[in-house]
């Protein structure tokens, strides 16, 4: 049967067959911003977006303003009390407020200042800032809670104790503020700071983060005891024994819907109700597991790390590419993620590679420009393209070479390419069976003489245990292992849209059904 590429409709089915926590091997973080891009330093502790849309990032060696492309950095030489930034707050009246290791600065009208009446005691580490009723609340290390009305700084005492370390503050816009300290939870109300008796912890805790759901459930992060969730009926503790990567919580950020993003020193976790449903760590594309904070802005999350700058992440976000973006053609037949994380696309008018640097179009020979069906990259970075009429095109060192019927290929229509753990490539052909390739030559052929029901091979896949899967036109799916062909799922119609379960050994199978 003679076929043309234009007669094929490809349905791409992604079969996800492992629990969510095992799918984090996918590289999710591809946009990294670091000192190489102009960031003041690679250890990023905090971040906000101001009313004008500028990003501000506090690092351990300076303050950075980012417009999405360029950075402007501020240091002691620009007026900062310290280059070590602990917290940033945008206030409509006070402007940008910068909490540092040695006190508080204000940036307004492009100038960094320290108020003239700034108390000597406040030249200390500032852990948190909160805007409340046109005033500023300042949480300090060792010197308790302070209030600033734009003119005067007042220290809020508790039973005469002025040495309490406060790490976080939270308000739900009611008359009280919850205060997370080294000695549990306190309440600030009517200018009085007192021990909170509503939320009772089963043990002594140091609180690092506070937040609350619309339902009223209070989410509390601690420095050594994981997360406590207070609902009307119960208290739930989530720790490293029931889902968290560690008990040290650096920050908790509200996500979409019922999701919460948990920043820890061993990666980030996503909390949905009372269950950890996802992890982010070095297996996800981060260069470090230490996450200080997670900033959410619009549809993006910014993971602020200890030593690797920050990463931009957009869950479930589609990016659209077409000829206006730089593709050679809007008809895209196949794609493959390459070893370096870029994406190779085959189109009706050539090949494009999409990476962080943009879209690169490969200079293609006339024979392959509009004939490519499949793309495969070997371990050494060589690209192999299966074509419908010209065999296999090999792209190496910016040069194309070909394997076709003149040098051993059994058919000019190569619809799928896969490999095995020994480095052999398998070219699935239509009307020629499977050709085995190694070191520049076709060394073997697998066809009806070896147990295939016919020689029309549609697509292929290799599982982690080394088993090869081949779909055969009109006959179903067959496996190949230890040089033996066995039926896996027989009599599959080429027109079927049924999702076929694969063995549990297969992690993620991308199955392409070619409908003729």
C-alpha positions as CSV (number, residue, x, y, z in Angstrom):
1,X,0.0,0.0,0.0
2,X,1.5,3.3,-1.0
3,X,1.0,6.1,1.5
4,X,1.9,9.7,1.6
5,X,2.7,11.8,4.7
6,X,-0.3,14.1,3.9
7,X,-2.7,11.1,4.4
8,X,-1.6,10.5,8.0
9,X,-3.3,11.9,11.1
10,X,-1.2,11.4,14.2
11,X,-2.8,11.0,17.6
12,X,-0.4,11.4,20.4
13,X,-1.4,9.7,23.6
14,X,0.6,10.2,26.8
15,X,0.2,7.2,29.1
16,X,1.2,8.1,32.6
17,X,1.5,4.9,34.5
18,X,3.4,5.8,37.7
19,X,2.3,7.6,40.8
20,X,2.6,11.3,40.8
21,X,5.6,11.4,43.1
22,X,7.7,9.3,40.6
23,X,7.0,11.6,37.7
24,X,9.2,14.3,39.1
25,X,12.0,13.1,37.0
26,X,10.5,15.3,34.3
27,X,12.5,18.5,33.7
28,X,10.0,21.1,34.7
29,X,12.3,24.1,35.4
30,X,13.9,25.4,32.3
31,X,14.2,29.1,32.9
32,X,16.8,29.9,35.4
33,X,17.9,33.5,36.4
34,X,21.2,33.8,38.1
35,X,24.2,36.1,38.6
36,X,25.1,35.3,35.0
37,X,22.0,37.3,34.0
38,X,22.7,40.2,36.3
39,X,21.2,39.1,39.7
40,X,23.0,40.5,42.6
41,X,23.8,37.1,44.1
42,X,22.8,33.5,43.7
43,X,21.4,33.0,47.2
44,X,17.8,34.5,47.0
45,X,15.9,34.7,50.2
46,X,12.8,36.8,49.4
47,X,10.9,38.5,46.5
48,X,7.9,40.6,45.7
49,X,6.3,42.4,42.8
50,X,5.5,46.1,43.3
51,X,2.5,48.1,42.0
52,X,4.4,49.0,38.8
53,X,5.1,45.4,37.9
54,X,8.8,45.4,38.9
55,X,10.2,42.3,40.6
56,X,12.4,42.8,43.7
57,X,14.6,40.0,44.9
58,X,16.5,40.1,48.2
59,X,19.8,38.2,48.2
60,X,22.4,37.6,50.8
61,X,24.7,40.1,48.9
62,X,22.4,42.8,47.6
63,X,19.0,43.9,46.4
64,X,17.9,43.3,42.8
65,X,15.2,45.0,40.7
66,X,14.2,43.0,37.6
67,X,11.9,44.1,34.8
68,X,11.8,40.6,33.2
69,X,14.9,41.3,31.1
70,X,17.4,43.5,33.0
71,X,18.6,44.0,36.6
72,X,19.3,47.0,38.6
73,X,21.2,46.2,41.8
74,X,21.5,48.0,45.1
75,X,24.2,47.6,47.8
76,X,25.6,49.2,50.9
77,X,27.2,51.7,48.6
78,X,23.7,52.8,47.5
79,X,22.5,53.3,51.1
80,X,21.6,49.8,52.4
81,X,22.3,49.1,56.0
82,X,23.3,45.6,55.0
83,X,23.7,43.7,51.7
84,X,22.0,40.7,53.4
85,X,18.3,41.1,52.6
86,X,15.8,39.1,54.7
87,X,12.4,40.4,53.6
88,X,10.9,42.9,51.2
89,X,7.5,44.7,51.4
90,X,5.8,47.1,49.0
91,X,3.7,49.7,50.8
92,X,1.7,52.4,49.0
93,X,2.6,55.0,51.6
94,X,6.1,54.0,52.6
95,X,7.3,52.7,49.2
96,X,9.6,49.7,49.1
97,X,10.6,48.5,52.6
98,X,13.8,46.4,52.9
99,X,14.4,44.3,55.9
100,X,18.1,43.4,56.3
101,X,20.4,41.6,58.6
102,X,21.2,44.9,60.4
103,X,17.9,46.8,60.2
104,X,15.3,48.4,57.9
105,X,15.7,50.6,54.9
106,X,13.1,52.5,52.8
107,X,13.4,53.1,49.1
108,X,11.3,55.8,47.7
109,X,11.7,58.0,44.6
110,X,14.8,56.1,43.8
111,X,16.6,56.8,47.0
112,X,17.5,54.3,49.8
113,X,17.1,55.9,53.3
114,X,17.2,55.1,57.0
115,X,14.8,57.3,59.0
116,X,16.6,59.9,61.2
117,X,14.8,58.7,64.3
118,X,15.6,55.1,63.7
119,X,16.0,53.3,67.2
120,X,19.4,51.8,68.0
121,X,17.7,48.5,69.0
122,X,16.4,48.1,65.5
123,X,19.9,47.8,64.1
124,X,19.4,44.0,64.3
125,X,18.2,41.2,62.1
126,X,14.7,41.8,60.7
127,X,12.8,38.6,60.0
128,X,9.5,39.9,58.7
129,X,7.4,42.9,57.7
130,X,3.6,43.4,57.6
131,X,1.5,46.3,56.6
132,X,-1.5,46.8,59.0
133,X,-3.9,49.7,59.2
134,X,-1.5,52.1,57.5
135,X,1.2,51.1,59.9
136,X,4.2,48.9,59.5
137,X,4.9,46.0,61.8
138,X,8.5,44.8,62.1
139,X,9.4,41.4,63.4
140,X,12.9,41.2,64.8
141,X,15.4,38.6,66.0
142,X,15.8,39.0,69.8
143,X,14.0,42.3,70.1
144,X,10.4,41.3,69.6
145,X,7.8,43.3,67.7
146,X,7.9,46.9,66.6
147,X,5.3,49.3,65.1
148,X,6.0,52.2,62.8
149,X,3.5,54.9,61.8
150,X,5.7,56.9,59.5
151,X,7.1,59.0,62.3
152,X,7.7,57.1,65.4
153,X,8.9,53.5,66.1
154,X,7.3,51.8,69.1
155,X,8.4,48.5,70.6
156,X,5.5,46.1,71.6
157,X,6.4,44.4,74.9
158,X,5.0,41.1,76.3
159,X,5.1,40.9,80.1
160,X,8.1,43.1,80.0
161,X,10.0,40.7,77.7
162,X,11.7,42.6,74.9
163,X,14.0,39.8,73.7
164,X,11.5,37.5,71.9
165,X,12.5,36.4,68.4
166,X,9.7,36.7,65.9
167,X,9.8,35.0,62.5
168,X,6.5,35.7,60.8
169,X,3.3,37.7,61.0
170,X,-0.2,37.1,59.5
171,X,-3.4,39.0,59.3
172,X,-6.7,37.9,57.9
173,X,-7.9,41.6,57.9
174,X,-9.6,41.2,61.2
175,X,-8.7,43.1,64.3
176,X,-6.0,40.6,65.4
177,X,-2.6,39.6,64.0
178,X,-1.1,36.2,64.5
179,X,2.6,36.3,65.5
180,X,4.9,33.3,64.9
181,X,7.8,33.2,67.3
182,X,10.6,31.0,68.7
183,X,8.1,30.1,71.5
184,X,4.9,29.2,69.6
185,X,2.0,31.4,68.5
186,X,1.1,34.8,69.9
187,X,-1.6,37.4,69.1
188,X,-1.2,41.1,68.5
189,X,-4.5,42.9,69.3
190,X,-5.4,46.3,70.8
191,X,-1.7,47.2,70.8
192,X,-1.0,44.1,73.1
193,X,1.1,41.1,72.3
194,X,-0.1,37.9,74.2
195,X,0.1,34.2,74.0
196,X,-2.5,32.7,71.7
197,X,-4.8,30.2,73.4
198,X,-7.0,29.3,70.4
199,X,-4.4,27.3,68.4
200,X,-2.8,24.7,70.8
201,X,0.2,22.8,69.6
202,X,1.0,19.4,71.0
203,X,4.6,20.4,71.6
204,X,6.8,23.5,71.7
205,X,7.4,24.8,68.2
206,X,9.3,27.6,66.4
207,X,7.0,29.0,63.8
208,X,8.4,30.1,60.4
209,X,5.3,30.7,58.3
210,X,1.6,31.4,58.7
211,X,-1.2,31.4,56.2
212,X,-4.9,30.7,56.1
213,X,-7.4,29.1,53.7
214,X,-10.7,30.7,52.8
215,X,-12.4,27.9,54.8
216,X,-10.6,29.2,57.9
217,X,-8.1,26.4,58.2
218,X,-4.8,27.8,59.5
219,X,-1.6,26.5,57.9
220,X,1.5,26.7,60.1
221,X,5.1,26.0,59.1
222,X,7.7,25.2,61.7
223,X,11.4,25.0,61.9
224,X,11.6,21.4,63.1
225,X,8.2,19.9,63.2
226,X,6.8,20.2,59.7
227,X,3.4,21.7,59.1
228,X,0.4,22.0,61.4
229,X,-3.1,22.4,60.0
230,X,-5.8,23.7,62.3
231,X,-9.4,23.1,61.2
232,X,-12.5,23.6,63.3
233,X,-12.5,19.9,64.4
234,X,-8.9,18.8,64.5
235,X,-5.2,19.5,64.3
236,X,-3.2,17.7,61.6
237,X,0.6,17.4,61.6
238,X,2.3,16.8,58.2
239,X,6.0,15.9,58.5
240,X,8.7,13.9,56.8
241,X,7.2,10.7,58.0
242,X,3.9,11.2,56.1
243,X,4.9,13.2,53.0
244,X,7.2,16.1,53.5
245,X,10.8,15.9,52.3
246,X,12.0,17.4,55.6
247,X,10.5,18.9,58.8
248,X,12.2,22.3,58.3
249,X,9.7,24.7,56.6
250,X,11.1,27.9,55.2
251,X,7.9,29.3,53.7
252,X,4.4,28.5,52.6
253,X,2.8,30.1,49.5
254,X,-0.8,30.0,48.3
255,X,-1.1,28.2,45.0
256,X,-4.1,27.8,42.6
257,X,-7.3,26.4,44.1
258,X,-6.7,24.3,47.2
259,X,-2.9,24.0,46.6
260,X,-0.1,25.2,48.9
261,X,3.6,25.3,47.9
262,X,5.9,24.4,50.7
263,X,9.6,25.7,50.5
264,X,12.1,23.6,52.4
265,X,15.8,23.0,52.5
266,X,15.3,19.6,50.7
267,X,13.1,20.8,47.8
268,X,9.6,22.0,47.6
269,X,6.3,20.1,48.1
270,X,2.7,20.8,47.1
271,X,0.0,20.4,49.7
272,X,-3.6,19.7,48.7
273,X,-5.9,19.6,51.7
274,X,-4.0,17.2,54.1
275,X,-1.9,15.4,51.5
276,X,1.4,16.1,49.8
277,X,0.7,15.5,46.1
278,X,3.9,16.6,44.3
279,X,7.6,17.4,44.9
280,X,10.1,19.7,43.2
281,X,13.8,19.1,43.5
282,X,16.9,18.5,41.5
283,X,15.1,15.7,39.7
284,X,12.8,18.4,38.4
285,X,15.5,20.5,36.9
286,X,16.6,22.6,39.9
287,X,20.3,22.7,40.6
288,X,19.8,22.7,44.4
289,X,17.2,21.3,46.7
290,X,17.4,24.3,49.1
291,X,14.4,26.5,48.5
292,X,14.1,29.7,50.6
293,X,10.8,31.0,49.2
294,X,8.3,30.6,46.4
295,X,6.8,33.8,44.9
296,X,3.6,33.5,42.9
297,X,2.8,36.2,40.3
298,X,0.0,35.7,37.8
299,X,0.3,32.2,36.3
300,X,4.0,31.8,37.3
301,X,5.8,30.6,40.4
302,X,9.3,31.8,41.1
303,X,11.4,29.3,43.2
304,X,14.0,31.3,45.2
305,X,17.0,29.0,45.9
306,X,20.1,28.9,48.1
307,X,22.9,29.2,45.6
308,X,21.3,28.9,42.2
309,X,19.4,32.1,41.8
310,X,15.7,31.7,41.0
311,X,13.6,29.6,38.6
312,X,10.5,30.5,36.8
313,X,7.8,27.8,36.6
314,X,4.4,27.8,35.0
315,X,2.3,24.7,35.7
316,X,-0.1,23.6,33.0
317,X,0.8,26.5,30.8
318,X,0.9,26.2,27.1
319,X,3.3,28.1,24.9
320,X,2.3,28.6,21.3
321,X,4.8,28.5,18.5
322,X,4.1,29.2,14.8
323,X,5.8,30.7,11.7
324,X,5.5,34.2,13.4
325,X,7.6,32.8,16.2
326,X,10.2,31.5,13.8
327,X,9.0,27.9,12.9
328,X,9.7,27.0,9.2
329,X,6.1,25.8,8.8
330,X,2.9,25.5,10.9
331,X,2.3,21.8,10.2
332,X,4.3,20.0,12.8
333,X,4.5,16.2,12.5
334,X,6.6,15.1,15.4
335,X,8.8,16.4,18.3
336,X,11.5,15.0,20.6
337,X,13.1,16.4,23.8
338,X,16.9,16.4,23.2
339,X,19.6,15.6,25.7
340,X,20.2,19.3,26.5
341,X,16.5,19.9,27.3
342,X,15.7,21.6,24.0
343,X,12.8,20.4,21.7
344,X,13.3,19.3,18.1
345,X,10.3,19.7,15.8
346,X,9.8,18.3,12.4
347,X,7.5,20.3,10.0
348,X,6.4,20.4,6.4
349,X,9.2,22.7,5.6
350,X,12.2,21.6,7.7
351,X,13.4,21.1,11.2
352,X,13.3,23.5,14.2
353,X,14.9,23.3,17.6
354,X,13.3,25.3,20.4
355,X,15.5,26.2,23.4
356,X,15.9,29.0,25.9
357,X,17.9,30.8,23.2
358,X,14.9,30.8,20.9
359,X,14.1,28.9,17.7
360,X,16.9,27.5,15.5
361,X,16.0,26.2,12.1
362,X,18.3,23.5,10.7
363,X,19.5,23.8,7.1
364,X,17.9,20.8,5.5
365,X,18.5,19.0,2.3
366,X,15.6,19.0,-0.3
367,X,15.2,15.2,0.2
368,X,14.1,15.6,3.9
369,X,12.6,19.1,4.1
370,X,9.0,18.0,3.8
371,X,9.4,14.2,4.3
372,X,10.3,13.7,8.0
373,X,8.1,11.5,10.1
374,X,10.1,10.7,13.3
375,X,13.1,12.2,15.2
376,X,15.5,10.4,17.5
377,X,18.7,11.6,19.3
378,X,21.4,9.1,20.2
379,X,23.4,9.3,23.4
380,X,26.2,11.2,21.7
381,X,23.9,13.9,20.3
382,X,23.5,12.6,16.7
383,X,20.0,13.2,15.3
384,X,18.3,10.5,13.3
385,X,15.2,11.4,11.2
386,X,12.9,8.8,9.8
387,X,11.4,9.8,6.5
388,X,8.5,8.5,4.4
389,X,10.4,8.3,1.1
390,X,14.1,8.8,1.8
391,X,15.1,6.3,4.5
392,X,16.9,7.7,7.5
393,X,18.6,11.1,7.5
394,X,21.5,11.5,9.9
395,X,22.4,15.0,11.2
396,X,25.8,15.2,12.7
397,X,28.2,18.1,12.9
398,X,25.8,20.2,10.9
399,X,26.0,17.8,8.0
400,X,23.3,15.4,6.6
401,X,24.0,11.8,5.5
402,X,21.6,9.1,4.5
403,X,20.8,5.4,5.1
404,X,18.5,4.1,2.4
405,X,17.9,1.0,0.3
406,X,21.2,1.4,-1.5
407,X,23.2,0.7,1.7
408,X,21.1,-1.9,3.5
409,X,17.8,-0.4,4.5
410,X,14.8,-2.7,3.6
411,X,12.3,0.1,2.9
412,X,12.5,3.9,2.2
413,X,9.6,4.5,4.6
414,X,11.0,4.7,8.2
415,X,8.2,5.7,10.5
416,X,9.8,5.2,14.0
417,X,13.2,5.0,15.6
418,X,14.1,3.7,19.0
419,X,17.2,2.1,20.7
420,X,18.2,-0.4,23.3
421,X,20.5,-0.3,26.3
422,X,23.4,-1.6,24.2
423,X,23.3,1.3,21.8
424,X,21.6,-0.5,18.9
425,X,19.1,1.6,16.9
426,X,15.9,0.0,15.5
427,X,14.4,1.6,12.4
428,X,10.7,0.6,12.0
429,X,9.8,0.6,8.4
430,X,6.6,0.3,6.5
431,X,6.8,-2.8,4.3
432,X,10.3,-3.7,5.4
433,X,10.2,-4.8,9.0
434,X,12.7,-3.6,11.5
435,X,16.3,-2.7,10.6
436,X,19.0,-2.9,13.3
437,X,21.7,-0.3,13.1
438,X,25.1,0.0,14.8
439,X,28.3,2.0,14.0
440,X,27.1,3.3,10.7
441,X,25.7,0.1,9.2
442,X,22.5,-2.0,9.0
443,X,23.6,-5.2,10.7
444,X,20.3,-7.2,11.0
445,X,16.7,-7.2,10.0
446,X,13.7,-8.4,12.1
447,X,10.7,-9.4,9.9
448,X,8.1,-12.0,9.3
449,X,10.8,-14.7,9.3
450,X,11.5,-13.8,13.0
451,X,7.9,-13.9,14.2
452,X,6.3,-10.6,13.1
453,X,2.8,-11.0,11.6
454,X,3.7,-8.6,8.8
455,X,6.4,-6.1,7.9
456,X,4.4,-2.9,8.3
457,X,5.7,-1.4,11.5
458,X,3.9,1.8,12.7
459,X,5.7,2.9,15.8
460,X,8.1,1.8,18.5
461,X,9.1,2.3,22.2
462,X,11.7,1.0,24.6
463,X,10.8,0.6,28.3
464,X,13.2,1.0,31.2
465,X,13.8,-2.8,31.5
466,X,15.0,-2.9,27.9
467,X,11.9,-4.4,26.3
468,X,11.1,-3.1,22.8
469,X,7.5,-2.5,21.8
470,X,6.5,-2.4,18.1
471,X,3.0,-1.7,16.8
472,X,2.2,-3.7,13.6
473,X,-0.3,-2.5,11.1
474,X,-3.6,-4.3,11.7
475,X,-2.1,-6.8,14.1
476,X,-1.5,-5.0,17.5
477,X,1.6,-4.6,19.6
478,X,4.5,-7.0,19.9
479,X,7.5,-7.1,22.2
480,X,11.1,-7.9,21.3
481,X,13.5,-9.0,24.1
482,X,16.4,-11.4,24.0
483,X,15.9,-11.7,20.3
484,X,12.4,-13.1,20.7
485,X,9.2,-11.6,19.3
486,X,6.0,-12.1,21.4
487,X,2.5,-10.7,21.0
488,X,1.6,-8.1,23.7
489,X,-1.8,-6.9,22.4
490,X,-3.1,-8.4,19.2
491,X,-5.6,-7.4,16.6
492,X,-5.5,-3.7,17.3
493,X,-7.2,-1.9,14.6
494,X,-5.2,0.9,13.0
495,X,-8.3,3.1,13.4
496,X,-8.6,2.4,17.1
497,X,-8.5,5.2,19.6
498,X,-8.5,2.9,22.6
499,X,-5.9,3.6,25.3
500,X,-3.9,0.4,25.8
501,X,-2.4,-0.3,29.2
502,X,1.3,-1.1,29.2
503,X,3.2,-3.2,31.8
504,X,3.9,-1.5,35.1
505,X,7.6,-1.5,34.3
506,X,7.0,1.2,31.7
507,X,7.2,4.6,33.3
508,X,5.9,6.9,30.7
509,X,5.0,5.7,27.2
510,X,4.4,8.1,24.3
511,X,2.3,6.0,21.9
512,X,1.7,7.4,18.5
513,X,-1.1,5.8,16.5
514,X,-0.8,6.7,12.8
515,X,-4.3,6.6,11.3
516,X,-4.1,6.1,7.5
